[in-house]
């Protein structure tokens, strides 16, 4: 049992870099360690239920909060698509959201599928976004629980300040220039929001990871030491293709990916113990190299 009170982690990065796989495996791993976990899915593709191993029919039947007009109207006073221009509550009380719409996945692991407003611009003041913002603010107040937020691709959710109240940010990237550029932007916004510990998680890394990061830093003038508190590397795992959609089954196998994931989990928990108990020894900055 990990003696850590509740904490909040947002997982972000460019689309296709492995955020959902990482979120699902990390949620399962923390649950196996005795940490109570709530995995929140804000990605419009809503693949997290499948990745966590829920039966496909059950996963497909989940209605995300952003597409639940009854709940949105109940909480905000405005029904999506029916109340254009109407006044609505900007700070709805949503403290019943997990009890009503959370899905129990396994011991120590629950799921909340939030969805997103994919057609809306950043900062859209509509009833759906107001509801999602309120849900995130509420999740940030829940105690004795680790919240893992799997976000949509890019950094739009930071623009709406959905990550306020989160103590850690996992910025997931591969070694492509575009993915690293999105990672840099996400880290900058996470810093502005005051997130205390920002991890760069290089997924599917190759031996030249340090050289590639150095070349990116030089080409863009990026100070990676300032942006990221720690860099983790996760090796490629070919078995994911065979395990899909329940990629978390990799946790029961001998795998370099799992070993690196354990190191990431160790770092996250060590930071939370230090944050909650400032008298603890200083946290090392090296991170986990695959």
Beta strands, then each sheet from edge to edge (+ up, - down):
strand 1: 7-13
strand 2: 37-41
strand 3: 103-106
strand 4: 109-113
strand 5: 146-150
strand 6: 168-173
strand 7: 197-205
strand 8: 230-235
sheet 1: 3+ 4- 2- 5- 1- 6- 7- 8-
end
